[in-house]
Amino acid sequence: MKESPTVEQLKGALKNLKNYELWMLYSLANILAVDYKGTGVIHNALLESFLVHARILIEFFFKDEEYKDTVRASHYIESGNSWKNIRPQKTKLIDETEKNAHKYLAHITYTRLKDKKEWPFIEITNEIDSVMKVFMENLPEEFTLEINNEQKPS
């Protein structure tokens, strides 16, 4: 049986979530929104990085099954209402983003070879952000006190 993460491990993962994963998602969405029709290696690297961070956050919020040492939102909200019961429903856009990230980023697929995908960066980010807000509103106080005192990276 898998050991439960310690409070310190959860706090560390939460800091990473806020100070790196979300920061990168927001930053990349804004850069890509300006360079939406860009081409070339820099644009592709920015797009791939955005999709990696979006995929990480979608899995954090919506995957329920345990996988090795992967951190899940459900690790934080266990007593009373579980995260599975209070989290927002996965929207069509979030579901499509997750599926398409697999098809266009993580695997060479026939879909990827025949279609050029348009990615609504800001909308994806806004939908992930709305799930993050629900998550933060339901975090136990031992996590919110520490995370609210954190500063974002520059």
N, C-alpha and C positions, 0 to 999 in steps of 0.2 A: 504494500500500500504506500502511496506517495505521501511524503511529509507535507504538512501545511507550511506555507511561507511564514517567516517571522514578521512581526510588526516592522522591524527595521528593514527587512528586505522589501516589504510592501511600500514603505516610505521612500526608499531608494528608487524603486520602479516608478512610483508616482512622480517623483522629481524628474526622472528621465522622460516620462510621458509629457509632462507640462513643459519642461525646459528644452527638450530636444524634438520629440516627435511632432508635437503640435506647432512649435515654433517653425520647424522646417516645412510642415504642411502649409501654414499660413504664408510664409515667405515665398515659397515656390509657387503657390497659387497666384500671388500678386505679380511675381515676375513673369509667369507664363501668360497671365491675362494681358499684360502689356505686349508680350512677344507671341501672341496667339498663333499667328500664321508663320512663325519662324521655321527655319529649316537648318539642317546641318548638325554637326556633332554636339555643339553646346546646347542647342534647343532640345535635341534628343536626350542628352544627359539630364537636363532639368526636368523634362517630362518623365523620364524613368524614375528619377528620384522622387518626384511628386507621387507617382503611382505606388512606389514602395512604401512611402510614409502613409498614404491613404489606406493601403492594404493592411499595414501593421495596425493602424487604429481601428479599422473595420473589424479585424479579427479580435482585437482586444475587447471591443464592445459587444460583439455578436457571437463569437464562438463560445460554446458552453463546455465542450469536451476538453478534458485535461490533455496536455501534450507535453511530455518531458518537463522542462522547467519554464515553459511559456507562461507569462503573466496574463491573467484574464481580469476583466472588470468584476467578475463574480467573486474573485478572491477578497474584495474589499467590502462587499455588501452581502453579508451572510445571515445576520439575525433579522427577525421580523420579515419584511418583504424581501425576497431575494432579488438580485439584479435582473434575472430573467423575467420576473413578474413586473418590474417597474420600468425597465428600459423602454424607450420608444420602439415601435415596430420598425423593422428594416424597410426603408423606403425603396421604391423602384430604382431610383438613381443610385443609392448605395449598393443595392443588390447587383445592378448592372456594372457598376464600377468594380466591385469585387470580382465578378465573373470575367469582365473584360481585361482586368489587370492580369489575370491568369492567362488569358488567351493572347494578349498583346505584349506581355512583359515576361512572364515566367516560362513560357513554352513557345516553341515554333509551331504555329497552327496554320491550317489552311485559311481560316478566317483572317488571321493577321496578314497573310500573303495577298489576299484579294481585296481587302478593305482598308481604307485609311480612316482611322477612328478620330472623331472629334471629341474632345474632352472638355466638359464644362467645369473648369477648375474652381471658379468661385462658388458655384452651386454645390459642388461636391464638398468643398471645404465648409460651407455654411451648414450643410446637413450633418456632417461629422461634428461640427461645433455645437449644434443643437443637442446632439446625443451627449457630448461632453458636459454641457450645462446640466442636464438631468443627472448625470453621474456625479458631478460635483455637489449638486444640491442634496444628494442622498449619501454622501460619504460620511462615515462616522467622524465625530469631532476630533479624535486623535490624529486624523490625517489632514483635516481641513485647517486646523490651527497652524500646522507646520508649512503646508503648501501655500497658504495665503501670505506667508512671510517671505517666500522665495522671490527672487528677482529674475526676470527674463534675461537670457544672454543677449549681448549686444551684437 
